[in-house]
């Protein structure tokens, strides 16, 4: 369970998130929906402890430390190859040796038919290809909680279906908190759909 208690977030005296209280269950998928500027991304970052609330608190009921991963809507990569970006993610989250890390990366890229990009420089990839690598990077460290901000942007239908099926399988024993504009995608994952309007729960 994640407890969001009277959380607000202000920037330059402007209230982005306005006194939200919410309990999120510890398994399955929770969906945030709302128009652009509603505060969805800010709320997701608050829950993930990327930013701190101006007021209120976010509390996890987990007894032990747990691993999280955050997929940002805008791609953020090191100025390196796909392999080195994924290695960096593994190094930040685990103690894998170089040899083991390379093996994990190759196997994961093979699983998604992305192995041809292994040694490509990240800046050579299209937006859709970068989105695929972003999703792989968010999954490769095997997080217990996965935060996804518009994960299906720029994906073609084949990759969208592939990753939707994978994430639905992932959510059977892990937690996903996901932002999407698509009602169809939201209902594919869950009936736990929360609408955000002007920084508040609708």
N, C-alpha and C positions, 0 to 999 in steps of 0.2 A: 504493500500500500504506500502511495505517495500522498502526503497531506499538504495541500496548498491552503494556507490560513491567512485570510485578509491581506493578500499580497497586492501591493501597488508598486508602480514603477514610473518615475517622472524623469523627463529630460528638459532642462531649461524651463522648469515650472509647468511644463505640459505633461498632463497625465496620460501615459501610454497604456498602462494597465491600471484598472480602477477597482481596488478592493475585491479581488477574486478569492473565493474560498471553494475548494474542490478536493474530493478524494478520488484518486486514480488507483484502480485495482492493480495488483502486482503481476498479472499475466495477461495474455491476449494483446489486442491492439486497441488503443484509444486514438480517436481521430479528432483533430481540430479543423474546423471549417470557418470561413468568413471571407469578406471582401478584402482586397488589398488595403493595407493601412489599418486593419481592424485590431492588430496587436498580436496576431497568432505567433509570428516568429519571436517576438519579444517574450511572450509567455513560455514558449518552448525553451528559450535560452535560460529563463529564470528557473524552470523546473530542472534543467540540466546543470544548474549551478555555474553556467558560463558567465552570467551577470548576477548581481545581488539586488534584491528588491529594495526599494526606497522605504517600504513599510511591510510588515507581515513577515512570514517565513515559509520555507519549503522544507518539509521533514520526511525522510525516508524511514520506513519501519523495518528495513532489513537490518539484521543483527551483525552481519559480516560485511567486509568490504566487497564491492561488486564492480564489475567492469562496465563502462558505458562507451558508446560511440555516437558521434553527432555528424550527420550529413547536412552540410550547409547548402542553402539554395544556390549561392554563388560558389563556383569552383575555387578552392584554395589549394594550390599545389606548390611544392618546391620546384625550383628551376632545374629539373633533372629528368631522368627517364622514368617510365612507368614503373619499372622494376625497383628503382631507388626510392620512389615515392612510397611504394607498398612496403619496402624494407623498413623505411623510416617509421611507418605506422606500427609494424611489428616490434621494432626496437623500443618504441615509446610505451608499448603495452605489455611486453613480455621480455623474456631473457633468452630468446632463440639464438642459436649460433647462426652465422652467415649461411652455412650450408643448409641447415634446416629451414631457415627463412626463405631461401631461394626455392627449395622444394615445395613449401607451402604455397608460395606465390605462383609457381608454374602449375601446380595442380588446380589451384583456384581459377586461374585464367583459362586453363583447358576446360574446366567445367562449364564455363560460360562462352566458350568459343572466342576467347579474347587473347589467346596466346601469341598471336602475331604482333601484338602491341608491346610485348615484354620489354624490348630494348628501344622502343620508340621514345623520342623526347616528348614529354607531356604537351608541349606547345605545338606539336605537329598534329595533334588530334583534333577532330571536330568537336562541337559542343555535345553532340550525342555520345561520342566515344568517351569524352571526358566524364560525362554523367555515368556511364557504365563503370569506369574505373573508380569514380567516387563511391558508388554503391559497393563495389568489391572491397574497397579500402575500409568502408564502414563495417563490413562483415568479417573481414579476414582475421581480426583479433578475437573473434568469438565473444562479443559482449553479452552481458545479461540484460542490459537495457539499451535499446536502439532508438535514437531520436532522428527523425527524418523530416526535412523541410522540403516539400515538393519533390520527392525523389524521382518522379517519372517525367519531369521536364526534359524535352529534347530527345526522348527515346522513340525509336520507331516501334511499330506495333509488336514485332517479334520479341524485341528485348523487353518491352514493357510487360508482355505476358510472362516471359521467363522470370523476370525479377518479382513480379506480383506473386506468382506461384511460389517462388522461393521464400519471400517474406511471409507469406501466409503460413508456410510450413514452419518457418523460424518462430512465429508467434505462438505456436502450440505449447512451447515450454519456456519461452523468453518473453520479454516485454517490449512492445513497439509503441512509441508515441509519434504520430504521423500527421503532417499538415498536407492537405490537398484541397484543390478547388473543385474536384470532380465528385459529384454525388455517387456516380457509378463506381468509381474506385473506392470511395469510402465504404459503401455497402458491400463491396467484395470482401473487405477485411473484417468489418465489425458493425454492430448496431450501437456501439459505444461512441456516439458522435456528439461532439460538443461544439455549438456555434458561438463564435466570438464576434461581438458587435461593439465598436467603439471602446475596446479595452475591457469589456464586460461579458459575462456569460449571458447569452440571449435566453 
